[in-house]
Amino acid sequence: MLTNLKELMRYAQEHSVAIGGFNGPTLESARASLEAAQELGMPLILQHAPVHEPFISLELAGKIMLALAEEATVPVCVHLDHGDSAETVMRAIRTGYTSVMYDASGKPFEQNLSETREIVRLAHSVNVSVEAELGNMPHNFRGEMTEYDPEAFYTVPQDAARFARETGVDALAISFGTVHGVYKAKPKLNFDIIRQVRAQTGGLPLVMHGGSGLSDEDYRTAIACGIRKINYYTYEALAGGRGIYDAVAQYPQGLYFHDAAMAATKAMREDVLRILRIFGGGGQ
């Protein structure tokens, strides 16, 4: 069943859990995430990010995710991740996305605030939820970065209070030590940032980007502090790749593509099952 981010954030707040946001640049990854969520009876966020445009367009990804969401047995939000321009956001809204993220976190604070406020005004007029980001995160998609100074990226709680009040966003992605991509060094997480931002914003649902690769305890602590949406992609995609490696080993004389796709889907589904149990308050 199709819903928007605001409704899922209400659920997350009421149950003190985090909803997983899973990017679906392929049919296999979207199916894997949804099948895992349905097996556990948990809500889900299916996402598309502009960084995946070389693999699949925003419009085609949206149509696939919307079709899956409308037939799903659990609530599913179809979300634009890291929308980098008003044009991209409007493309998503016209396609039928029920939620958008407008990411102006790399711009000066006042510009981020004013641009986000206008996106919120437009999106809310058509019942589309809005996530924004305050604070910035380093990118480490292929593990090339082994050291970084997380304090240079932290969200300032007092800024978050004004930002939330003046934009009216439905959820706010914050920086407290995570990175996008692969961790080569132990993450340096500051959970007090989450607590302080939550207090300063009156309990606004907070979002963790760079959610792959943390320890189970890190996830649980972040959720207890107020994280209500966790973006998870890199390690799911790596699990799919390992599934294909294993399939190739079983058929050294040749592997049909559909068998490779099914092997990847199965491996990703198992990885998502594991992580959703943690997000929902369970264990392994």
N, C-alpha and C positions, 0 to 999 in steps of 0.2 A: 504494500500500500504506500502510495506516494505522500510525503509530508515535507515540511520545511525545517530548517535548522532551529528556528525558535521553539517549535514544538518538541524537538528532540532534546534541546537544552533544558526545557522545562522538566522532561522526564529524568534527565541526568541529575538535575538539582534535587528533585524529589527523592531519588533513590541513591544519591551520593555515589554515582558511578561516572565513568567516562564513556562516551560514544566513540567508536573507532571511525576514523576517516581514512578510507582506502582508495588510492588512485587506481583507475581502471583504463590504462592505455591499450589494453588488449581485451578481447572478449573473455579470454581465459582468466585473467586476473579479476575482472569484475564478477564473473561467475563464481570463482573460488571464494571471494569475500562474501558474496550473498549466500552461497550454500552453507558456509560456516555459520553465518548469523542466523539463518533459518533453522539450522540444526540446534542451536542454543536458544532460539526464541528471543534474540536480542535485536534492538534497533540498529540501524547501520547508516553510514554516510558514504555514498559512492561519489568519487571526485574526479575531475579532470583539471590538469594544470597546463598552462601554455608551454611549459618545458617539454610536454609530450606531443606537441603539434607535429614534429617530424614523423611520429608513429601513426597518429590518428587526429583528425580535425576536431575542434571543439564541438562542432555541430554533429558529426557522426558519433563521437563518443557520447554526447548528450542523448541522442536518439536511442542508442543501445542501453544506456543506464536507465533512461526513463521507461523503456519497455520492460526491463528487468524489475524496476521498482513497482510498476503498476501491477505486476503479477505476483509480487512477493507476498509472503505470509507474515512478514514483519514490517514495521514502519521503516521507510527508506527515504532519505533526503538525497537529492541529486545536486551536487555542490561544485561551484567553480573554485578551484584552489589557486591562490596567488594570481588573481586577476591583476594584470599590470597596466591596464588603461581603462578609461571609461568605455571606449569602443569594445574592448574585450568583454567587459561586464554586460554591455547591452547585447552583444552577440549571444551570450549565455542566457540572458533573460528572454530574448526572442525565441531561443531554441526550446525553452521550457524548464530550465534549471530552476529549482525552488529555493536556492540559496547561492549567494556569491561571496567570495572574499575579494575585497579591494585592498591590495597591498601597496601602500605608499610609504612603507617603513623606512625606505632608503632616502626619503626626502626630508627636508627640515620639518620640525614638529608642526608649525603653523600651517604649512602646505598640506601635510598629511591630514591634519584635522579638517581643514576647509574642503579638501577634495573628498574625503570620506563622508563628511556631512552631506554633501550633495548626492553621493552615491546612495546613501541611506534614504534620503528623501525620494529619489526616483524608485529605488527597489521596493521600499515599503508601500508605495502607492499601488503596487501590483502584487502585494502579499509575498514578496521575496525577501528572505532573511539576509542579513549582512554580517560578515565577519571582517574584522580589520586587524592590523598588526601594529604594535608599538614596541620599539626596541628592534634591534636587527640581529640576524643570526648568520654566523659564518657557514660557508658551503664546503662540503667535504665528500662529494658524491663518489669519488673513487679512492678515497683514503689517502690522498696526497698530503693532507695536513695532519701532523702529529702533535703539534702544540698550538695553543691559542689562549688569549686572555679573555675569559668570559665576561669579566667586569666591563670590558669595553663595549659590550653589547646589551647589558642588562636594561630591562624596562625600568623606568623611574616611576615609583608608585604614585607620587603626587601628580605627575603628568598624566598617568592613566586615569586618575579621578576626573580631571578636567576633560580629557579626551572622551571618556565614556559619557559624561554628562552632556557635552555639547554636540556629539555626533549621534547618539541614540543607537549605537551598534548593538546587535543581539549577542555577540560573542567577541572576545578580544584575544588574539594570539600574543603571547608575551615571551620575552627572552629571559631565561634564568640559568643558562649554561648548556643547553642542548645545541646540536648542530644538525644541519641537513646532510644526510648521507651516512658514510661509514665511520665508526669510531675506531681510531687506531690507538688512542690513549683513553684512560678512564675519564668519563665525563665529570666536569667540575660543576655540580649542580648546587644552586642556592635556593633552597625551598622557602626561605624567608621572603624572597621576592614574591612568590605566589601568594603567601599569606598576606603580605602587605598590600599587594595590588587588589586582592579580593576584598580586604577591609576598606581600602580607599574607594573602591568602585561600588560598594554596597552589595557585594556578592554577585557581580556580573559573571556569567559563565566564561571561564578562561580556557585557552587552547594551547596545547603543546605541539609545536612543530618539531621536526627532528626526533620523532618518537621511536624510531627503530633502534634496536641495539642496547637499550637500557636493561638494568637488572629488574627482576620481578619486584624487588623491594623498592627500587626507585619509582616504578610505576605506581605502586600502592601509596607511597608517601606523597607523590605529586597529586594523586586523586584525592587523598585525605586533606590536602591543603587547598583544594579548590579547582583543580584541572577537570574540565567536563567534556573536552573533545581532545583526542590524541590522533595526530596524523601519523600513519604508518604505511610505508611503501617499500623502502630500500631492501629491508630484510625479507619481506614477502617475495619481492622480485628475485632476490638471490636464491631463495628456497625453490622457486620455479626453475631457475637455471640448474640447480643441483638435481632436481627431478629429471630434467632432460639428460644430464650427464649419466645418471643411473640407468635411464632407458637405453641410451646408446651402448652402455656396457652390456646390457642384456641382449642386444641385437647387433653384434659387431658387423654382420654381413649387410646391414641396411635397416633403416628405420623409417617407417611411414611418418609423414608430418602429423597426421591426425593422432598417431600414437604418442608422438612427442608432445603435442598440445595437451592431450589428456594426462600425460605424466606430469607436466608442469602444473596443470590445474589441481591435480590431486595433492601435489607437494605444497602448493600455495594454500590450499584449503586447510591442510593440517597445521600449517604455520599460523593462519588466521584463527583457527579454533583455539590454539594455545594462547594467543595474545588476547582474544576476546574474553576468555575465561578470567584473565587477570583484570582487564578493564571493567568487567562486570562484578568484581569483588570475589571471584573464586580463585582457585589455585590452578595447578597443572591439569 
